[in-house]
Amino acid sequence: MSHTSSGSGKDAAIDFVAGSLGGVALVYVGQPLDTVKVKMQAFPQLYRGMTSCLLETLRTEGVLRGLYAGTLPAVVANVAENSVLFAAYGACQKLMLSVSHAKEVAELSPLANASAGFLAAFFSSFTLCPTELIKCQLQAQRETSTQHAVRVGPFQLTRRILQREGIPGLFRGLTSTLAREMPGYFFFFGGYEATRQLLTPHGKSKHEIGAIATMASGAVGGMLFWTAIFPADVVKSRIQIQHCETSLFSMIVNIFRTEGILALYSGLQPTLVRTIPATAMLFLVYEYSKKLLHNVFD
């Protein structure tokens, strides 16, 4: 992306801060439909579709305790993930410079950017997994708890997992997180950069395409990400909510055999509806924060 050709730590710090701000914007725009997605993935038999799940959650749990359940760990997860992801992405773009013929980051091809995203996701997965685990369990609390069980918050839930399972308990689903994130971010950054390139008018740079084209590019990246990796995300949600010990592959095979191929795509509709505004906002905030920070510190 822009301004990443100099090798200073300042670039990494700016990527880190801009990624954090983008992560916060993404959560507040997309959290209600993320809750619907997680419920539909883990309990496909309980809900007829996106609208019924949304209305049922709203009716029984309300806006804050229902649709925005798990918002705090979701903000923590997204700030942790996106700050590390975008800082690592900037570093991996520089790595791609050394293996491609481009002279600066702005000249990297969409394939080179996609490869940088694939590598960057390895690092961000370790920050995402524990917070995503807490978020998913909070979102599915009503469906997994007994009738009179006391609802707990993110801090009590984290403490409970640590007491019962230790630190490894917070990394339940790490393999499926890596299997989701790495190929997912190949398509995410590849789709984003390819769309930006496509929307760049002749004689201008990618950084001059304006807010609407930046948002459209982000939406394309987000849709490609989720379409490519959705089965792995379904498995990750079930592993983290239902405390499964099965491997990613065997669980995919099991769901396919017992519930059919469509179960691996349960919750895809709310995910795609959510990702269009959420990733559009993520990249808009990221790019403009980055530009502002460079103007201040350069």
N, C-alpha and C positions, 0 to 999 in steps of 0.2 A: 504494500500500500504506500501511501505517500510518505515522504520525508524519512524513509528508513535506510537510505544508502550510507549515511555516516555510521561509523561503528561505535558511537558513544553509548554509555549506559543511560544517557538522558533519553535517547530514543526508546529504549526498553521501558524506562519509567513512565514516559508519556503513553506508550502502548498499554501499559499496566493500568494507569489511571483512566484512560479513555475506555478501555475494556470493562473496567468496574462500573463506570457510569452507564455504559450501554447495557450491562447486565441488570442493573436496577430498573431501567426503563422497560426491558424485555419482560421482567416478572410482573410489574404492575399492569401492563397491557394484557398479558397472556394468562395470568394465574387462574381465573375462573374456568377457562376451557382446559387448562392443564389438569385441574382437579377432576373434571369430567372424563378426560382421557385416561387418567390413572384408575378411576373407578371402573370404567368400561373394560380396561385391559385385565384387571384383576378379577372382576365379577361380571363377565359377559352375560351370564344367565339372569342377572338381576335387572338389567335395563334393556328396553326395546331399542333404544337409539340415543343419539346425542341430546335431542330435545327432551326426551323423557327423563334422562339422567340429570340434565340441568335443572328441570322443573322440580323433580323429586328432591334433589339436594337443596334447592332454594326453599322448598316447602318445609322440609324436616329439619334443616340445619341453619338456614338463613344465609346471608351474604358473607359476613365476617367469619363465622364458625364453620360454614359450609364451603362456599365457592372460593373463599380466600384462606381456607385451612392450609397450614403449612407455608404461609407466605414468608414468615421470618427465615426458616431454613431455606426456602426457595431463593430469597434475596441473598443469603449467605452463600448458598450453592452457586448461584449465577455470578455473584461478584468474585467468589473464589475461582470459579471455572473460567470466566471470561477475562479476568485480569491476567491469569496465568496463560490462558489460551492465546490472547492477542500479543502478550509479551513474547511467548514462545514462537508464535507465528512470525513476528518480526524477525526474530533470531533465525528461524528456519528459512525465511525468505533470503536472508544473507547467505545461508548455507547453500541454497539453490543457485545463488549467483555464481558460486565457485564451481558448480557442475554444469552451468548453462553458458551460453555465449552472451548473455545480457550484461550490459555495463552497469546498470543500476536497477533497483527494485521495481521502479515504474515500468521497465521494459520486460519484466518476466512474463512468460506466456501463462494462460490459464492453467495448463497442465502443471507447470512449475509451481504456481500458487497452490493448486490442489494438493500437490505432493508436500508442500510446506505445511498445509493445514493438517494433513494425515499425520505427519511427525509431531506437530504441536499438540495434537489431541492426546498423545501418549502421556504427556506431562500433566495436562489439565484433568485427566481422568482420576488421578490420585487425589486431587482436591475436591472433585465433584462427588465421588462415590459415597462418602460418609454423610454429607449433607443431603444428598438425593435420597438416601435410605431413610433418613428421618422424615423428610418431606413426604415421601410416598406412604409411610406408615401413619403419619398424621392425617393425610388425605383420606385414608381408608379406615380410620378409627371406628366409625359407626358400623361399617360392614364386618369388621373383624372382632369387635368386642362383644361381650355378653350384655344382656339387656341393662343391668344395673351397674355396669363397670364405670368407674370414674374416668372422664376424659383427661388426658395429660397433655402438657405443653411440650415444646421442643427440648427444654433443658431436662425435665423429668424423664422424658423418653430416652434421651442420650445417656443419662445416668443409669437408667434401668438396663439398657443394652450393655453398657460397660461393666456393670455389676454381674450380669448373667454370662456374658460371652467374652468380656475383655475387648481390647482394641480390634482383634480380628472380626468381632461382631459388627463393627462399623464399616468394614470393608466387604461385607456380604454382597455378592453381585459384582465384584470388581472385574472379573473376567468378561461378563456380559456387558459391563460398562465400556471396557476397552474395545470389545467386538462391535459395539454400537458407535462409539465416539470416533475411532480412527478412520474407518471407511466413510462414516457420516461426514466428517469434516473435510475429507477429500472432495466430496460432492458439494459441500457447503461453500467452501472458499473457491473451488473451481467454478461453480455455478455463479457465484457472486461476481468474480473477476471477469468471467466470460460475458456476462450480461452487461457489466459496466463497459467493457470493450465494445460491445455491440451498440450500446446507447451513446457512445462518445462521438460527437459530431466531428467531421473531417477538419483537421487542423487544430483540434483542441486536445487537452490531456484528460485522463480519467477523473482527475480531481476537479474538473470544471463542469461536470455534467449536471450539477444542481441537486436539490433535495429530492424531487419526485423520482428522478432516475436512480438516485442512490437508494431510495426506499424500494423501488421496483426490483433493483438488483438484489437487495437483501431478502425480499420476499421470495424470489426465485431460488436463492441459495438455501433458504429455510425449507421450502417445499421439496427440493431435491434431497436434502439431508434426511427428512422424515420418511419420504417414500422409500429411500434406499435402505434404511436401517430399522424400519418399524418392527419386524418380527423379533429382532434382538432386544428392542425396547420393551415389548410385551413380556418377554421372558425375564428381563431385568426387574420389571415391576412386580411380577409374581414371586420371583426369588426373594426380593426384599420385603414384600408384604407377608408372604405365606411361610417364610423361614425354610425354604426348600434347600436341600443339600445336593440336588441333582445338577449335572453339568449343563451348560448352555445348549450344547448340541442335542443331548438326550431329551431335554425338556422341549425343544422345538419339535423333535420327532414325536414325542408323546402327545403334545397339543395337536399336532397335525393328524395323528392317528385317531385320537379320541374325540376331538372337537371340530376337525376339518381345517382347511387352509384359511377360511375367513376369520377364525379365532385369532390367528397370528396378525390380523389387521384390525382387530376390535379396538375402536377408539381412534382410528386413523382420521375419520371425518372431523371431529373436534380439533384434532392436532393440526390439520392443514388449515382449518378456518382460523385457528389461533395463531399459527406461525406467520401468516401473511402480515398482519399488523405488528406482531411482536418482533420478528426479525427485521422488518422494515425499520422499526423504531431503534432496534439495537444498532444497526449500521449507520443510521442517521446520526444518533447520539455519538457513536464511536468516531465517525469521520469528522464531525464538526467539533467535537471536544478536542480531537487530535490537532486539527487545524488551529484552533484557538490556543491550545497549549504551546504549539510550535511558534505561533506569532508572539506569545508572551516571552518565551525563553530563548528564542533564536536571536 
